[in-house]
């Protein structure tokens, strides 16, 4: 971040010297290979119209001016690109900037305090959270934290679908388990929930209530609906807490109906000519807007579809003052996502208000159990069980270390390892190694020289080893990585931390830090920066940064 800012300032100075107006944005990239330079710009291609010269000629003129800049030691024009390499002095100053900012390093003000909501998990309360839900929980929580780091006022929200046919089936399934616990041969309802997780609840209710509800009727339905939803939500919240995931708001579908928001939203869609009646049902005119089909909003029996309620829910989000909402959802919701966006556009909500982070599914490899999960059939591995077996850190990290849009194969055997083969251990061990060096430094009193009252006052000129300079360059990238990761790509933060650890580990084994005279305080200052960024990055992922392992 510091180096990019210095590069842009140098480029603006070069443009001024050449008498060429500076564009609003000066593109800065990283060369594909480190030997080409620290940073690169394609600015010359943007100036060909302004200058009337070919890109390589413009790049050469820029390179000649930039070579005079005190921060730069090597500037080359190649195929219209300008590649820049910084002097060590500029890198040392970059490290000082990082150390001065401390725990604030990486925070940015892109959101400017505006309200943003991340809705994720939102699993129907028909059973415990599965391993598949774990990916969405981790993705949503990390994205929410990334947005917070970028200056948004973030609300984490869980949408609780406590209405409809599935909840009725869950309630009747629980009633059947209750009757079975009383010794009755009561079958589960057709399409009911077969998982064993309802058995102990049914047994508990049988002990508490006895034969109070012998028949499945309206009274029993109301009682068992409430019991089923409350018990399932208790299980879900327990697993979320074990996973380190918290929510600020829990919204129930039933509340949207009670407030009349679903009915009101439907009327507004009708007023805008977006709804028509056919076969006793109400349909939205989506094909007129380029979508593949017209979806049903209200069934012929008068009950609203999930889509209709979802549209109303997003109108509610807008009314609550969010300027941007992000829904984390599985790829199986793709068609509905298009329909919701269309409905919001018809209703006049601003473009860009709603966005989706879409993720693929999870396959658990190397652990006995089911591979294709179904809560209804009772075939699943509970997220809480996986957390208890592997630990929160490993499960969270593994759930976000691949692109969301790629299928995730969760390697159980790799996740169990406590060696450098395990990427979580690999990153955490870098932090642990640095912590051990600082413990030894504290014992020997070698940390700060007599003239320095703070680490930022240390003489950094002994930092000349290529690995030391490479570490500083990696640390400087951290703010940019956070901004990129917030673009629904938290795996980039995992890749960055693993890359930083990959530079550090060989340095640790090769270079002695303590007892090296002037070099010791400088190297400790560098390691303070590495430790800071490792800790900050792991914290954003919801993973611990242990002092000892």
HUGI-V228271 format. One line per field, one symbol per residue. phi: phi as a letter, one per 40 degrees, with the letter a starting at -180 (. if undefined). psi: psi as a letter, one per 30 degrees, with the letter a starting at -180 (. if undefined). A space follows every 50 residues. Layout:
phi = ???
psi = ???
This chain:
phi = .cccccccccccccccccgbccccbbcbbbdcbdccicbabbddccbccc cgbcdccccccccccccccccbbabbbbfgcbbbbccddcccccccdccc cfccchcbbccfgccbbbbagfcdcbicccdcccccccdccccdcccccc gccbbcbbcbcbbgccccccccccccccccccgcccccccgccccccccc ccccccccbgccbcbcbcccdccccccccccccccccccccccgbbbcbb bcddcccccgccccccccccccgcbbbafgbbbcccccbgccaccccbcc cgcccdccccccccccdcccgccabbbcaccccdccdccccccccccgcc cgcbbbccbccbbcbgbcicbccacccgbabcddcccccbgddccccccb cbddcbcbcccccccccbaccccccdccccccccdcccccccccgccbcd cbcacccccccccbcdcccccccccccddccccccccfbccccccccccc ccccdcccccbcccgbgcccdccccccccccdcccccccccgbcbccbb
psi = eeeeeeeeeeeeeeeeefgkkklekjkklklfkefflellkgeeffgeee fglleeeeeeeeeeefffkffkfkkkkjhfljkkklleeeeeeeeeeeee fbffkfklhefhglkkkjkldhkkhgllkleefeeeeeeeeeeeeeeefg gkjkkkkkkjiglaeeeeeeeeeeeeeeeefggkijlllkgajfkfffef eeeeeeeefbheifkjaeeeeeefeeeeeeeeeeeeeeeeeffgklkekj kkeeeeeefgeeeeeeeeeeegggklkkhflklkieffgglflklkeklf gfkkleeeeeeeefeeeefggkfkkkkjllffgeeeeeeeeeeeeefgkk kfeklkjklalkkjkgkkalejkjeefgjlkkeeeeeeefkeeeeeeefg glkefkkjjjjeeeffkilffjeeeeeeeeeeeeeeeeeeeeefgfekle fkflfffkjgffifkeeeeeeeeeeffeeeeeeeefhhhffeeeeeeeee efeeeeeefekkelggbffeeeeeeefeeeeeeeeeeeeefgklikfk.
